[in-house]
Amino acid sequence: MPNINFKDKNMLIIIGVIVIIILVGLFITKGRGGQSKDADSRESVLPDVELLPTVDSSVTVSLSADKLKQDATLEISNIPNGTELIEYELSYDASVEGERVPKGVIGTIEFDGEDPVVRKITLGTCSSGVCKYDKGVNEVRVTLKFEGDYGARLFEDIFKI
């Protein structure tokens, strides 16, 4: 067995400590790089959100329902000049087998200049002339997107029916 003197032992210890420090540094750097990469991935997956200005306060919207709350009547008046299209979304919670479940209706109204616009909207689904109505609807969030030569404008409100 070769003889190792005290200076050689100290040198080996110093080299060992340096190697450990380098390995720990690489591990930490790699870990941070992975987190940053994940954060970048999450950012690219998130959808772009379009912020729209609200429609002028002169626009009036009402929503009422029939006695059985099977159909709702949406009425929109004082529609901005230049409007070509109104997209609507009615969202609400309905009772399904004793639980509250989110439901909704979407649609488009091609605006022909007739003011007010009145639409009867079924709160449920219809197929081949048979309708299945949503039950327990008490509150409806109405979201309207007005589109025209002025761009796009938004209206949102909650109606008790």
N, C-alpha and C positions, 0 to 999 in steps of 0.2 A: 504494500500500500504506500502510495507516494506521501511524502510529508508536505502538509500545507501549513504555511506559516500564518501568523495572525493577520498580516497585511492582506493576504489573499482571501481569507475568510471575510474580512470587512468589505473587500471589493465585491465579493459574491453577494453579500447581503445588500449592498447598495444597488447593484445591478438588478437583483430580485425585486427590491422595492420599486425601482424605476419601471420595471416591466409590469408590476401590479398596477401602478398608477396609470400607465398608458392603457392597460386593458379596461380599467374602471372608467377612464375618460371616454374611450371608444364606446363602451356600453351605454353610458349616460347620453352621449351625443346621438347615438343611434336611436335610443328611446325617444328623445325629444324630436328628432326628425320624423319618426313615425307619427307622433301626435300632430305635428304640424301638417303632415300629409293628410291625415284623417280629417283635420279641420278644413283643409282645402277641399277635400272630397265632399264634405257635408255642404259647404258653401255652393259648390257647383250643382248639387242635387236639388237644393231649395229652389222653388219656382220664383220667377220674377213677379213681384206684386205691383200691379198698376194702381197708383193712387189717382182717384178721379175727384174732381171738384163736385160739390153738391149742386143740385138743380136749384134754380131760383125759388125763393120762398113763395112766390105767387102761384106756383103749381100746387094744386090740391089733389089729394088722393084719399079715397075712402074704400073701406072693405066691409061688407056686411054679408051675413049668411042667412039661408032659409031656416025655418024652425028646426029641422032635423040636422042642420049643419052638414048637409051633403054637398051643397053647392054654395059657392061664395060669389058675390058680385063685386068686381073691381071697377071703380070709376076714377078716371083721371081727367082733370080739367085744367085749363090755362096752360096748355102744353106749349113749350117754347117754339117760337117761329123757327123754321128751318129743320124741324125734327122729321126724320125719315123712318126711324125704327125705335121701338121701345121693347127691351127685353125685360121679362119679369121672372121673379122667383118668389114663390110663397113657401115658407118653411115653417113647420110646426111639429109638435109632439102629439102622437096618437096612442090610444090604448090598444095593445095587441096582447091577448092572453094575459091580461092583468099587469102588463109592464108598459112603461112609457117608451115609445120608439120614435126616433126622428123620421119624419116623412116630409114630402114636399112636392111641388108642382113647378115646372118651368115652361116658358113659352115665349113667343115673339109676336109682337103686334106691328104690322107694317102700317105706318101712320099715313093716312090719306088726306089729312087736313080737317077731318070731322072732329069737333071738340064739343062736348066731352067724349072720351072713349069709354065705352062700357063693355065689359067682358064677363060672362058667366063662366066660372072655373069650377070643375068638379074636384072635391076634396077626397080623392081616392083614385081608383083606376077603372077604366072601362075597356072592354074588349068584346068584339062581336055583338055590340048592343047590350051587354050585361055589365053592370057597374058594381064594384065592391067599394063601398064608402068607408073612409077612415072614421073611427069612433073616438069620442072623447077629446075632440079638438076644441080648445078654449081660447087660444092665443095664436096669432099668425104673424110672422115677421115677413114684411113685404119689402123686397128689394127691386127697384126699377133702374134700368140703365137706359137713359135717353141718348140717342145718337143722331147727329145731324151735321149740317154744315158748320156748326160751332164746335164740333168735336164730340166728346162724351161727357155726360153729367149723371150723377147718382142721386137716388132718393132711397132712404131706408126709414122704416118705422114699424112699430109693433101694434097690432090691432087686436082688441078683445072681441070675440064673436059669440 
